[in-house]
Amino acid sequence: MPATPPSLKSYVESWTPGPIMAEDALPTGPVEAFSALLDLPGAAAGAGDPIPPLWHWFYFLTWPAQRDLGADGHPSHGHFLPPLPGRQRMWAGGRCEITEPLRLGEPAERVSSLGSVTVKEGRTGEMLFVTERREFRQRGRIRLVEEQDIVYRSGRGAARHPVALDESAVPRPADPWQLRLRPDPALLFRFSALTANAHRIHYDTPYVQHEEGYPGLVVHGPLLALLMLELPRRHSPEARVRSLSYRLRRPVFSGEHLAACGAPAGDRAELRVATHREDRHATAEVTFA
């Protein structure tokens, strides 16, 4: 009878990484680059303007040495990467409280710390949930507090994915706010570059099909979140987002037609990403100030 593998909890019982601080000048280049990726007529913000919600993800980036990447393109080691064997990583969701938006072109600090570490039993085995907390400061004041929930497992899971993709079918939501997109490999490559993301599932088709079991390149979870947040920015530009939460539920694949959609409801809005396969690949809720 095979031995029972150790619980994931046993690998992280003494894992207590301390806080770390990073600095960034918040130059205009990344905002200009993402604006171009979205085919906007111009940059969404200029020097001194508020950075749109979640666009701070294009800053405070880290670039590990090439030798420090694993076979999947993820870093082999990192300050907040738990010491699990055969570690597999998924971004599950997060929350953000915006006291005052960060301003483009002004130096900022980010203090990152470990929020919580929890082991849960899923359909395909144990999963480790790690929450990283980030505080962003400008001019000595905390402007934004963010929490990111990352899920880890040891070894491959047994998730179900479509065998083939229908690249002609389109979702038909009835929501008043809509943003349609058909991500292609070039768009995913550009987004990977903007976020210093070397994970091969976003650009290496043979790898993603033969090693990960996906039918095609995977659209970045953070890109889905950003597309949802584009809805209030475009349809209700006078309203300032005070808080937001998002959850990444099911992957979307390159070539599929997607629709970020939603509706306002008083001082908040409910948002989602849909394809012809799923109504809620990702969901979000925003609250306005």
C-alpha positions in Angstrom: 0.0 0.0 0.0 1.6 3.3 -1.0 2.5 5.8 1.7 0.2 8.7 2.2 1.9 11.9 1.0 2.7 14.6 3.6 0.0 17.3 4.0 0.8 20.6 2.4 0.6 22.1 5.8 3.7 20.3 6.9 5.8 22.1 4.2 4.8 25.6 5.4 4.6 25.3 9.2 7.9 27.1 9.7 7.6 29.3 6.5 7.3 32.9 7.7 8.7 35.3 5.2 8.9 38.9 6.5 7.8 42.1 4.8 9.8 43.6 1.9 9.7 47.0 0.4 10.1 48.1 -3.2 10.1 51.5 -4.9 9.0 52.7 -8.3 9.0 56.0 -10.1 5.7 55.2 -11.8 6.8 56.4 -15.3 4.2 56.9 -18.0 5.5 54.2 -20.3 3.6 51.2 -18.9 0.3 53.1 -18.9 0.9 54.1 -22.5 1.8 50.5 -23.5 -1.4 49.0 -22.0 -3.5 51.8 -23.5 -2.1 50.8 -26.9 -2.8 47.1 -26.2 -6.4 48.0 -25.6 -6.5 50.1 -28.8 -7.4 53.3 -26.9 -7.0 56.5 -28.9 -4.5 57.8 -26.4 -2.9 57.1 -23.0 -5.5 56.5 -20.3 -3.5 58.7 -18.0 -0.6 61.2 -18.2 1.9 62.4 -15.7 0.2 63.6 -12.5 -3.1 61.9 -13.3 -4.6 59.1 -11.2 -3.6 55.6 -12.3 -6.7 53.6 -13.3 -7.7 50.9 -10.8 -5.4 47.8 -10.9 -3.1 49.4 -13.5 -0.5 49.5 -10.7 0.1 45.9 -11.7 2.4 47.2 -14.5 4.8 48.6 -11.9 7.0 47.3 -9.1 8.0 44.3 -11.3 10.7 41.8 -10.6 12.8 40.1 -13.3 14.5 36.9 -12.0 17.7 35.7 -13.7 16.9 33.3 -16.5 18.6 30.5 -14.6 16.1 31.0 -11.7 13.1 30.1 -13.8 11.5 26.7 -13.6 10.5 24.4 -16.5 7.1 26.1 -16.6 8.6 29.6 -16.8 7.6 30.6 -13.2 10.4 31.5 -10.8 11.8 28.5 -9.0 12.3 30.6 -5.8 10.8 33.8 -4.5 10.2 35.6 -1.2 6.5 34.7 -1.1 6.6 31.4 -3.0 5.9 28.5 -0.5 8.4 25.7 -0.3 6.2 23.0 -1.9 7.5 20.1 -4.1 6.3 20.2 -7.7 4.7 23.6 -6.9 1.8 24.7 -9.3 0.5 28.2 -9.0 -2.9 29.8 -9.8 -4.1 33.3 -9.2 -7.5 33.0 -7.6 -8.6 36.6 -6.9 -8.1 39.5 -4.7 -9.4 42.7 -3.1 -8.3 46.4 -3.2 -9.2 49.4 -1.1 -8.3 52.8 -2.7 -8.2 55.6 -0.2 -6.7 57.8 -2.9 -5.5 56.8 -6.4 -1.8 56.6 -7.1 -0.6 59.4 -9.3 1.4 58.7 -12.4 4.9 60.0 -12.5 5.3 60.4 -8.7 7.6 58.1 -6.8 5.8 55.4 -4.8 6.7 52.7 -2.2 5.2 49.2 -1.9 5.4 47.2 1.3 4.5 43.5 0.8 3.8 41.1 3.6 2.3 37.6 4.1 -1.3 37.8 5.0 -2.5 34.3 5.6 -1.7 30.7 4.7 -4.5 28.1 4.7 -4.8 24.5 3.5 -8.1 23.4 2.0 -9.3 20.2 0.5 -10.6 20.5 -3.1 -12.1 18.1 -5.6 -8.6 17.2 -6.9 -6.8 17.2 -3.6 -5.2 19.6 -1.1 -4.7 23.2 -2.1 -2.7 25.9 -0.3 -4.2 29.4 -0.2 -1.6 32.1 0.3 -2.7 35.8 0.7 -0.2 38.5 0.0 -0.9 41.9 1.4 0.5 45.0 -0.3 0.4 48.6 0.9 1.2 51.4 -1.6 2.4 54.8 -0.3 3.0 58.1 -2.1 4.2 61.3 -0.4 4.3 59.4 2.9 0.6 58.4 2.9 -1.0 55.0 2.3 -3.0 55.4 -0.9 -4.0 51.8 -1.7 -4.1 48.5 0.1 -4.3 45.3 -1.9 -4.6 41.6 -1.1 -3.9 38.9 -3.7 -5.1 35.3 -3.2 -2.8 32.7 -4.8 -3.6 29.0 -4.8 -0.9 26.3 -4.9 -0.9 22.6 -5.2 1.8 20.0 -5.2 2.0 18.3 -8.6 -0.6 18.4 -11.4 -4.3 18.7 -10.9 -7.0 16.9 -12.8 -9.0 19.9 -13.9 -11.4 19.5 -16.8 -10.9 21.7 -19.9 -12.6 21.6 -23.4 -10.9 19.3 -25.9 -11.3 21.7 -28.8 -12.1 25.4 -29.0 -14.8 27.1 -31.0 -13.3 30.3 -32.2 -16.4 31.4 -34.1 -19.0 31.4 -31.3 -19.6 34.7 -29.5 -21.3 35.4 -26.1 -24.5 37.4 -26.2 -24.9 39.0 -22.8 -27.7 41.5 -22.2 -25.8 43.7 -19.7 -25.7 47.5 -20.4 -22.0 47.7 -20.0 -20.0 45.5 -22.4 -16.4 45.3 -23.7 -15.7 42.6 -26.3 -12.3 41.2 -27.1 -10.8 38.2 -28.9 -7.3 37.8 -27.4 -4.7 36.4 -29.8 -1.2 35.2 -29.2 0.3 38.6 -29.9 -1.9 40.3 -27.3 -1.1 37.7 -24.7 2.7 38.0 -25.5 2.5 41.8 -25.1 0.6 41.5 -21.8 3.2 39.0 -20.5 5.9 41.4 -21.3 4.1 44.3 -19.5 3.8 42.2 -16.3 7.2 40.4 -16.4 5.3 37.1 -16.7 7.3 34.2 -18.2 4.7 31.5 -17.5 4.7 29.4 -20.7 0.9 28.7 -20.6 0.5 32.2 -22.1 2.8 31.9 -25.2 4.1 28.3 -25.7 1.3 26.3 -27.5 3.1 22.9 -27.6 3.9 23.2 -23.9 0.4 24.2 -22.8 -1.2 21.4 -24.8 1.2 18.6 -24.1 2.4 19.4 -20.6 -0.5 21.3 -19.0 -3.4 19.7 -20.9 -5.1 22.9 -22.0 -6.6 23.2 -25.5 -4.8 26.4 -26.3 -2.9 29.4 -24.8 -4.4 30.6 -21.6 -5.6 34.3 -21.2 -4.0 35.9 -18.1 -6.3 36.0 -15.1 -5.1 39.6 -14.3 -6.0 40.6 -17.9 -9.6 39.4 -17.3 -9.7 41.5 -14.0 -8.4 44.6 -15.8 -11.0 44.2 -18.6 -13.8 44.1 -16.0 -12.5 47.2 -14.4 -12.4 48.9 -17.9 -16.2 48.9 -17.8 -16.8 51.5 -15.0 -13.7 53.5 -16.3 -15.3 53.8 -19.7 -19.0 53.9 -18.9 -19.0 55.9 -15.6 -15.7 57.9 -15.8 -17.0 60.5 -13.3 -17.3 57.8 -10.5 -14.2 57.0 -8.5 -13.7 53.4 -7.5 -13.2 53.2 -3.7 -13.0 49.4 -3.4 -13.1 46.3 -5.5 -13.0 42.6 -5.3 -12.6 40.0 -8.1 -12.5 36.2 -8.5 -11.0 34.2 -11.3 -13.0 31.1 -11.8 -12.5 29.4 -15.2 -9.8 29.9 -17.9 -10.4 31.6 -21.2 -8.3 30.6 -24.2 -6.6 32.5 -27.0 -8.9 32.8 -30.0 -12.1 32.7 -28.0 -14.5 35.6 -28.2 -15.1 37.1 -24.7 -17.2 39.8 -23.3 -16.5 41.8 -20.1 -20.0 42.8 -19.1 -21.9 44.2 -16.1 -24.3 46.8 -14.8 -24.3 49.6 -12.2 -26.5 49.4 -9.2 -26.4 52.6 -7.1 -23.0 53.1 -5.5 -21.6 49.8 -6.9 -21.4 47.6 -10.0 -21.4 43.9 -10.6 -19.1 42.7 -13.4 -18.1 39.5 -15.1 -16.3 37.9 -18.1 -18.4 35.6 -20.3 -17.7 33.4 -23.4 -20.1 31.2 -25.2 -19.0 28.4 -22.9 -19.4 30.1 -19.5 -21.3 33.1 -18.1 -18.8 33.7 -15.3 -15.2 33.0 -16.1 -14.3 35.9 -13.8 -16.5 38.1 -11.5 -15.9 41.4 -9.8 -17.7 43.9 -7.6 -16.7 47.6 -7.4 -17.9 50.2 -4.9 -17.8 53.9 -5.8 -16.8 56.7 -3.5 
